[in-house]
Amino acid sequence: MIPIKNAREIEQMRQACRTASDILERVRDLIRPGITTKEVDQAAADFMSLLPLIAIFAVFYLLLIRPQAKRAKEQKLMIEALQKGDEVTTTGGELGRVVKVSGNYIILQIAENVQIVMQKSAVQTLLPKGTLNSIEKE
């Protein structure tokens, strides 16, 4: 028995079953009375010629698309969770403490009595609490 962990895995299994069913239907359509082994060999060769293309797409997906989507999702969650007092680094390299969060913008304190308004999307990294204090002491 294979343990099922979540709905996504169930949907993946259903998709695999649909794909297998499609392949079996195509094979069934090819096999008919009077079919020659040459025709079967040709159909198999046609399918085999697509395998490298499918393999390249799978590798491309696993190595490039999926990790990038995961990073984008993590970045989006981090930006949505920004709150007053968070210490952040921006894409421009500024380090600061979030003073206010509103809509798509934040007010960032980058020095004593110096605050700037930035888009939330400009936040690159959420720093651990106390990072700015340790940098100021150095």
N, C-alpha and C positions, 0 to 999 in steps of 0.2 A: 504494500500500500504506500503510495506516495503522499506525504503530508502536504497539504495546500495551506499556504501562509496568508494570502490576501487575494482580493478581487482581481488585482492586476495579473497575478500568476494564473488564475482561473481563465481570464480572458486570453492570455498567451497560449494556454493549452487548447482553448477552443479554436483559436486562429490556426494552430498547428494541425488540429483535426480537420478544419476546413480545407487547408492546403493539401493535406494527404488525400482527402476525398476528391478534390479537383484533379489531382494527379491520377488517381485510380479511374475517374470518369474518362479522362483523356486516353488512358491506356485501353479502357474498355471500348472506346470508339474506334481505336486503331485495330483491335483484334476482331476480326470478322471471318466468316467462313471463306476459305480460299486465299487468305493472306499468306504471303510468302515470307520466308525468313529474311530476305533482302529488304522488304518493306519494314519489318520489325527492326532490323539493324539500322536502317536509315532513320527511323523515328528515334531510336536510342542515341544515335550520333547527333541528331539535331538537339536533343535535350542535353547531351553531354557538352555540346559546344556552348551552351548557356551557363554551365557551372562556373567557369572562371569569372565571368561577369558578376554572377551572384556572389561568389566568394569575395571579390574585390569590394563590392558594395557592403557586404557584411563587415569586412575589416575596416573600411572607411567609417562605417557607422560606429563600430565599437571603439575605434581609436580617436576619432575626431568629433563626431556629432554628439554622442552621448556624454562624454566628459564636459564638453562646452555647455551643453544644456544643464548639466548638474551644477556647474559653476555659476551660470546665470541665475538659476533658481536660488542658490545659496545667497548670492549678491542681492537679489530681490527681497528675500526674507530678512536679511540684515538691514537693508534700507528701511523696510516697513517697521522694523522693531526699534529704530532709533528713538531715543528719548533724552530728556534733559539730563545733563551730567555725563553723557557718554563721551569718551575721548576717541577721536577719529583722525585718520589721515585722508586727505583729499587727493584726487587725481593730479592736482597741481603741485602736490608735495607739502601742503600746509598741514601742520599739526594743530589741533585745537579741541576745545571742549564745547559740546552742544549746549547752547543757552536756551534755545526755544525751537520747537518743531511745529510747523504749521503747513498743511497742504503738501505741496511739492518742494517747499523751501525749509531751510534751517538757518538759524543764526548761530554762527560759530565764533567763539572767543579765541583769538589766536595770540593775544598778549593782554597784559593788564590794561583795561579800558579801551581795547581795540576789538571790535566785533565786525564781522562781515556776514552778508546774506549770501547763501549759496543754494543751488539746487541740490536736492537729496541725491540725485544721480551722480553728483560729483564726489560723493563719499566713496572711498576705495576700500578702507580697512577700518574695522572697529578695534581699537587698541584695548589692552587690559587696563583696568582701573589703576591709577597711580603712575602710569607711564609718563605723563607730562611732568609730574612732580619730580620723578627720578631724572628726567632729561634736564630740567631747570637746575638741579643741584650740581650737575656735572659741569 
